[in-house]
Amino acid sequence: MLEHPSIAEAATFGIPDKIYGEEVVSLVKLKAGTSPGEEELLAHCRARVNKEMVPKTILVVEEIPKSDRGKVAKQQLLDLYYSRTI
């Protein structure tokens, strides 16, 4: 994901899926002045990773949530994802 020229930061994680057990989701922070569409980002992923690893959904966010130590905050990622999709 970070190889795409418009992506400043990205976090990819799994959410529960009734059929496959887990579904891949990515949250991305874009570089200033860029606006790639979800399909462009998905095509970028399809060209670089196995189909099982391509996110089902890519959401653009203003910030990737991090802990006080600068690590990606998984629970906040999940909360942000669910607040934007439900």
Protein Blocks (a to p, Z undefined) as FASTA:
>chain_A
ZZpmkbmbdcddddddfknopacdddddddehiacdfklmmmmmmmmmcfklpcfbdcdd
fbdcddfkopacfklmmmmmmmmmZZ
